[in-house]
Structure formats: C-alpha cells, structure tokens
Amino acid sequence: MHMVNYMFPARALASCLWALTRAGLDSKEIAEKAVLCARDRVMEMTPQDATTITWAL
C-alpha cells in the first residue's frame, strides 16, 4: 500500500510530461507546466495520501 503512495508523484509527473510533450511545447514550458500539473494531481488525493507522500519526499 505504501509503495503505491510513494510512486504516485512520479507517475503523475510522467503522465503530465507525456501529455505536454505531445502538445509540442518547448522544454522550458514542458518543465514548468509538468510540475504544476503533477502538483495538482497529487493535491487531488486524500489528505492521508498527501501526508504520506510529503514525508516520503
């Protein structure tokens, strides 16, 4: 269970990066938008999951 929580930010970031790369943005835009996108996805999780991830980082 905890392993899934630890891996979630990386999965969120990877899916955001993939979508932004497909959109044809330049690398700086991709990096900035991917971080915001992943942050938003992680924030949609339950408070318990978010706490677990924060401590894992």
C-alpha positions, 0 to 999 in steps of 0.5 A: 500500500505504501509503495503505491503512495510513494510512486504516485508523484512520479507517475503523475509527473510522467503522465503530465510530461507525456501529455505536454510533450505531445502538445509540442511545447518547448522544454522550458514550458514542458518543465514548468507546466509538468510540475504544476500539473503533477502538483495538482494531481497529487493535491487531488488525493486524500489528505492521508495520501498527501501526508504520506507522500510529503514525508516520503519526499 
